[in-house]
Amino acid sequence: MKMPSSMYGRIKQYVPMLEWASVYNSNSFTSDAVAAIIVTIMLIPQSLAYALLAGLPAEMGLYASILPLVAYAIFGTSRALAVGPVAVVSLMTAAAIGNLGLTSPSDIALAAVTLAFISGVILIAMGVLRLGFLANFLSHPVIAGFITASGLLIAASQLKHILGVDAHGHTLVELIFSLVDHRDMINPITLGLGASTLAFLFWVRKGLKPALLNMGLAPRTADILAKAGPVGAVVVTTLITFLFDLSSHGVKIVGTVPMGLPPLTTPSFSPALWGQLLMSGVLISLIGFVESVSVASTLAAKKRQRIAPDQELIGLGASNIASAVSGGYPVTGGFARSVVNFDAGAETPAAGAFTAIGIGFAALLLTPLLFFLPKATLAATIIVAVLSLVDFSVLKNAWSYSKVDFAAVFATIVLTLGFGVEAGVSAGVLLSIGLFLYKTSKPHVAEVGLVAGTEHFRNINRHEVETYPNLVTLRVDESLYFANAAFLQDMVYDRIACEQPIRHVVLMCSAVNEIDMSALESLEAINHRLRDLGVKLHLSEVKGPVMDRLKCSHFLNDLTGQVFLSQFDAFQSLKPQQI
Amino acid sequence: MKMPSSMYGRIKQYVPMLEWASVYNSNSFTSDAVAAIIVTIMLIPQSLAYALLAGLPAEMGLYASILPLVAYAIFGTSRALAVGPVAVVSLMTAAAIGNLGLTSPSDIALAAVTLAFISGVILIAMGVLRLGFLANFLSHPVIAGFITASGLLIAASQLKHILGVDAHGHTLVELIFSLVDHRDMINPITLGLGASTLAFLFWVRKGLKPALLNMGLAPRTADILAKAGPVGAVVVTTLITFLFDLSSHGVKIVGTVPMGLPPLTTPSFSPALWGQLLMSGVLISLIGFVESVSVASTLAAKKRQRIAPDQELIGLGASNIASAVSGGYPVTGGFARSVVNFDAGAETPAAGAFTAIGIGFAALLLTPLLFFLPKATLAATIIVAVLSLVDFSVLKNAWSYSKVDFAAVFATIVLTLGFGVEAGVSAGVLLSIGLFLYKTSKPHVAEVGLVAGTEHFRNINRHEVETYPNLVTLRVDESLYFANAAFLQDMVYDRIACEQPIRHVVLMCSAVNEIDMSALESLEAINHRLRDLGVKLHLSEVKGPVMDRLKCSHFLNDLTGQVFLSQFDAFQSLKPQQI
């Protein structure tokens, strides 16, 4: 039976795999396979470490790196995005589950898969309803501030593993107090192991690649070896811990990680649990989506490709649902990992599927080797990874460019550090929106005059311009809507309350993109008030869509003056006619 | 000791009474006293009825009409506003207290004075912090829809008194179902009394004034007599109920109303109660403030006076605190009552203080006469008063002018009727803001060309204009900020993805009132992408404040093209130079 082509088109739209799979060849296969090997090596320690960060058993990190990658390969649009557990989302997962006050490991695991399921449902719903634009309401500086603060929080939360103490907390203050409280219980062997791993990893990051290049290695090989640093640290510290039996000296180890492929899991459908996790799920979905889309679109642009944000939502949603049914927790596209994937030459999303196979082998075969892996090593891996996210330059840039953006970033950072990730990102979003609304509610208004010898009008306070005492032209630099309708009235009334023999007021509407009903009522009120004072109200440069709208109302019939196509026409007609 | 003049000025700013009291004379006194007598006559039945609507004992309505009026006379700025219990705020009070599930009358009364106190604190805090602009975020159509729906709800809630049944509910559906459930318990005598009062009051409203005018009475006298209609109904129905002992036939009466001046009351300071009432207090304050300011400014404009919105907040806040300490409940400026006060010639806020004296006398002397007053009469008074608030024309106007405004009004009306006042007004506000943000996140963008023979540029799709294939000019009709930064990038990339030999892209910024950091980053990304494609990016008509901001960033250094003062300059410089 032949499928109608439009239906096939729709299926292809929702399953981008059909497109690239039909032209897949052996060249693509080789590139993808090489990239997959490199990403797999990088992902094994990361996935264990991020599960630890999320407060979950290590194997959940592995499980979150298998089926979700396959799901993204089928439904995602980015050719380089490497999906899986990431630092910020793991921290948010820890915060969300921490709120529930659960103690039993099985309840915690159930909450994690449920959270992944909720995120998946939210992402898919947003994708189907084409709500990807909602992510635009997270302003760039707020995201930058949030990521920086999260990086600091994550690093602080991992210090306990380096010190070998049992501290807790979801905010920087709690973490620091908890660490200070436990200062007498620091385990020197753990600290020695953790600190040297940390030092080694920092050196790998900064010094290894140049050293390898000096030794004459090809840049790409040097790069790959440098990325393998964490795996080296894992192997060496595990061996040391095993050989010297450090776990009996208080060094915390990962212990038994179940061997085998991911189990089939069912999320909880308890309305109470959904109610408690829903808001966290929304935030995790939005932050995960924004992080993922920003890296995917950056990488796509390098190859002149485009990603489809609404389909990305479906891809990430499918990943999270795959994670929920296979013992994982919320996932998204990771920044560092995707860059590695791209640099290693991944050509199609198949690279992700091959990575999944690699991690699958690791879960099947390597987990017994992880028994003696010290938690301090994983913590060191996380700290080194997240400190690269910390970048306070956004504060400096925002301060010099815009105090409003600065306020939003500053609040986001302070609230994230002081009250946790959910408070921080919510405050950042609400503050960005609130400040935008506040600005538009008190718009900039310029009185303008004619720049001599042109048909161009500019602010009388900034430029040398022609004006006439009988004619006041006000350019309102904002759409007119309910929040500034009252302001508009006040502003016009204030301007005409003077000794000047004003006969005409022109509202120059070149920057007015919208006049809503509240503003229309204000314009009617202004028109009536000016009529009582013997002053005519005119409009100029009204845009097409705004004019269309005004024609549906009585305003134009009642208007005492005229509507001029250009401000120059208005000026020519209304200036005192000289003899 | 002489007070420093600036300090006296500040005190005067917060106590407007000092200003008008210093020039008060016997003419003003006469005008104010006459107005006060008329308003007192109108206010006695209203205050009793609205207390009933709020689910409170009748005397609380009287108490809310004494000290609050004095407080407003001292701190308010409107010369005509008549403060006291009003319909919508009474309904909101009923909803707020209903949420608490209290049963004991003393707990209910305590919750009411606490709610008044909370509203007072919120209003004063808003006034001191100059947050009056927050009221601007209630769009006109949303308020109109809310008032209409509230009027319907109020009328429906009073039907039980007319029918003599014991129905309950906070939404239209609940009320109707409850009435239908109780249909067998209708008291025919109550219904007869209620229905005839209703008919009489409607006739008074529509037919009495013309009839009196026909009889040769002066218009003002006719007006005053018509306003006294409710008092007449109160007197007559009370007498009938007393003479025919209707209360023993099931006609519900007001019963004992304590005689005497208002008691001193203390609001509760229980954090739990404050927590439960805070949101309601915020909504009551905002709605009360908006209602009050809109009538006050309308009346002030008629006499070429102005009111000071931030000082109004303090006046209304003081009123509510006065209500809280004297056994009242939340108050605000009433529409009908203020118009009567104004028409009756009130010249200063002293009229309000005189009204307070009148109500004080009523509380001292007349309360025993209210014993046999049927609740049905008060219900009829309310129904007639609120049905004048019901005006569905806002739906029609919004539909023809703007679908977005229509959506907000429609949701407000439906949610108010279906889920109660608090849900309705909250949804209206959030929806207005959400829709505004949605619109600005997908701005109108026009490609423009030169209107031949002018220096004026208009949309190529709407006007006959000159263009050149090497030059694309896009006019973005919105401020560039985080919510539309991504849209801007997509839009430019889409436009240049064509066969046309584009060399220059000009962004015409005449309607761009703001470029925030997110948008700046998008502009930088666009600039880089276009540079890679060999296309130059230019800006034209950048406004002063926006340009100042851009100069603080690196963008202007990196820009491949130029910034032109006018679009005409840009067009002249960039068009292909003909030989």
Interface residues (C-beta under 8 A of the other chain):
Chain A: F133 N136 F137 L138 S139 H140 P141 V142 A301 N397 A398 S400 Y401 S402 V404 D405 S432 I433 F436 L437 Y438 K439 T440 S441 K442 P443 H444 A446 V451 T454 E455 H456 R458 N459 R462 D477 E478 S479 Y481 F482 A483 N484 A485 A486 F487 S510 A511 V512 N513 E514 D516 M517 S518 L520 E521 R529 K543 G544 P545 R549 C552 S553 L565 S566 F568
Chain B: F133 N136 F137 L138 S139 H140 P141 V142 A301 N397 A398 S400 Y401 S402 V404 D405 S432 I433 F436 L437 Y438 K439 T440 S441 K442 P443 H444 A446 V451 T454 E455 H456 R458 N459 R462 D477 E478 S479 Y481 F482 A483 N484 A485 A486 F487 S510 A511 V512 N513 E514 D516 M517 S518 L520 E521 R529 K543 G544 P545 R549 C552 S553 L565 S566 F568
